[in-house]
């Protein structure tokens, strides 16, 4: 079991709440981002945000459901990618 | 032989009961199971007073309940009204009201939003698929529907092929939706043509990419069932991530794909296709808008085993012409090809007289896939159809497509422009399609749309929006357009977006761009490899 990446998760959650979700919606790290919450444009913006903020490059092979399903999975993907490029 | 949409699953279940009808989203379902479940819904509707040809709205997210509900409504003799699951409440209400639907098939999570709608839609009496009460309406849960399952197949309800099968709505962002009525006969005419044209068989697996309330579903579901093939369902999450979508195509061994070009462009640009084995794809059908040539060429190189077919039509006529791309080079622009066997096409001028050979004019369509008309809309029906005497006191009825086409020397039809996509800028006629083509000629432009915005007075301003790759600026793109277009056809403003707004079928939504007249600025997008 990988350690949760609380700091990464907090940064991502803040962006999702401030930029992508309606004001009255609050989500948690394990909520499914893809089914109802975000449309395809918002998913692209989220990918752009993590690339810029965390200095990674999300190419087509990483642009998959497993990485973007929840805030927790996205934080893990970011942590993994940063570790492997260092 | 009776040509009824629900007979397709009955026949498939008879021939090959264990063959898979739908794959994905909660498990595979055989044709036998599909008949059982559709039959249960049909019986539930009949028990709850469904009258012959009464409208039954279906409001469901993607999933196996969609085909079960479609066939259940049809088998009960109802007229199916599939509603776009992403519709706002006001749109759902408009459709229920305009069609006078008496029954609604939905799912529990919709219950909360339905109370208010039901309070105003007085024709709606029965809601199937919810647990919590909705006003004073009679309700039935899915558990109750399942309890009505039997081994007796579909109920025996008299249905004629001339009866309404479904009423589809288009979702323009403004105004009232168009409600398009098709009979079992007009739907089956397309289904049978499609099965023959693409040689669909029980080994095939068809994609279900476009939303199920569109005319694309006629192919994805009914043509698949007629052939005894499988329909592969995608989750909303998969549809948002092209890398996952391409993986699903590989894993499910999809053999026939049908969508708007945009979906294929996304797969090409962001779907990691070089890492996938998509050799199972034998036909790729696309329709609805122009396929940018540079992307089409790359996709063909990426998928050398697939054949490509450009199909042309609209919800009103379903598919009426088609063009199978030849091996190697293909003409520019891509023709829309020849009329299907069930269709006659005629090109006419502004007075509805045939044009001279090779001249462009409006395309008129006559044939067995043409809708019977717009629901409850005599004004639209008056202008949509053109009736010409054909002798003996009879007449031929043509649907006016509103599309400008010309007949090429070899007999193929070529699309020229939408009649309503020609605008006047300071007295000059501008084809929005030509502006878009010029933008797409620029290497860094992935997608482009040109549109006009009214200044509230008499004049229009020409604008454009693009999706680009790599670093560029709107000014730089406009500068380069000046080499390609006359000055009046260079958009006055150009914006770079993450993605173009789309209608539910995936076509660029020019109306919303024009209406809003302003659009979000570009955000960082996913980096390209």
Interface residues (C-beta under 8 A of the other chain):
Chain A: X32 X34 X35 X36 X38 X39 X40 X41 X43 X44 X45 X47 X48 X49 X51 X52 X57 X58 X59 X60 X61 X62 X63 X64 X65 X66 X68 X69
Chain B: X235 X236 X237 X238 X239 X240 X241 X242 X243 X244 X247 X269 X270 X271 X272 X275 X498 X499 X523 X524 X525 X526 X527 X528 X529
